[in-house]
Amino acid sequence: MRILSLPLISLAMTSLASCESDRAPSLPAGSPSSPAERSPSSSAAQRATHVTSKDGTRIAFETAGKGPALIVVSGALSSRALQTDKSLVAELGERFTVYTYDRRGRGESTDTKPYAVAREVEDIEALIAHAGSSAYLFGVSSGAALSMHAAATLGPTKVTKLALYEPPYGQEPAAYAKQKQRVAELVKTGQPGQAAEFFLTAIGTPPNALDGMKRSPQWPQIAKLDFTLAYDFEILGDGQVPEATARAIAVPTLVMTGEKTMPFMHSTGDRIAATVPGAQRKTLAGQSHQVKGDVVAPVLTAFFTPASS
């Protein structure tokens, strides 16, 4: 089935689709646990703790590894509890202190209304402050779009390097606008899970795969957080590359797409790389929108490691 609309689907969601068993999610899993105030460990993975954002929202996160701070910003319909591929954190943790977190409204993080993209940037800022005043960012899908906003807003003293995997800008405007409007309607008037079901159908999820997701133990968690799809659409604005934001990014930036992704992703990656000053551009062989952690981790390690190391 041809994907017709915005590919914001969480990388973790593909692990639920038996008809696409050749794909693997790219972001690491984290088992939720009770929040407790503590400093990040320099070695093994922690139980979840939290930081408090400027508006009082509690952002749950965990860390693994040792070295400079690297914050992973996940895409739509994702939380630490829904992520299954541990290879990204395992490999990056050999060189970096890796932060994985629940974006506001998801998992163990709370949510303070009204929503604004600036509030999600403040959530990242709170994580950076906890990490020691600066951090690298790696964003995936809508998380990559959010990471672009964060880098442009917070500046190079806080976000020191930026890696992006397929920020989903650049699809056909009418299809994007229709999907954004319908998701907003379902979030406001529908039952939990209806916005996710519509969204997954709209982006081309085969019916048997969607049925498998809805029968899975994970579906209640997905249904509970599907209202955050509206947040992802707010981050993406009108769905086109935000050139002013891209031009304002003043840190070394790597823009990645997968060789086997949707065609428009390649042109979007090219445009972002051409607009962000000095950005690098890379295509990962054999990868789709659901990039594998053990494939992207070495690329990220090479990019984030200082040349003198």
Secondary structure as GFF3:
##gff-version 3
##sequence-region A 1 309
A	DSSP	three_ten_helix	11	16	.	.	.	ID=ss1
A	DSSP	three_ten_helix	18	20	.	.	.	ID=ss2
A	DSSP	beta_strand	49	52	.	.	.	ID=ss3
A	DSSP	beta_strand	58	65	.	.	.	ID=ss4
A	DSSP	beta_strand	69	73	.	.	.	ID=ss5
A	DSSP	three_ten_helix	80	82	.	.	.	ID=ss6
A	DSSP	alpha_helix	87	92	.	.	.	ID=ss7
A	DSSP	beta_strand	97	101	.	.	.	ID=ss8
A	DSSP	alpha_helix	117	131	.	.	.	ID=ss9
A	DSSP	beta_strand	135	140	.	.	.	ID=ss10
A	DSSP	alpha_helix	142	154	.	.	.	ID=ss11
A	DSSP	beta_strand	159	165	.	.	.	ID=ss12
A	DSSP	alpha_helix	173	189	.	.	.	ID=ss13
A	DSSP	alpha_helix	194	202	.	.	.	ID=ss14
A	DSSP	alpha_helix	207	215	.	.	.	ID=ss15
A	DSSP	alpha_helix	219	225	.	.	.	ID=ss16
A	DSSP	three_ten_helix	226	228	.	.	.	ID=ss17
A	DSSP	alpha_helix	229	236	.	.	.	ID=ss18
A	DSSP	alpha_helix	243	248	.	.	.	ID=ss19
A	DSSP	beta_strand	253	258	.	.	.	ID=ss20
A	DSSP	alpha_helix	263	275	.	.	.	ID=ss21
A	DSSP	beta_strand	280	284	.	.	.	ID=ss22
A	DSSP	alpha_helix	293	304	.	.	.	ID=ss23
###
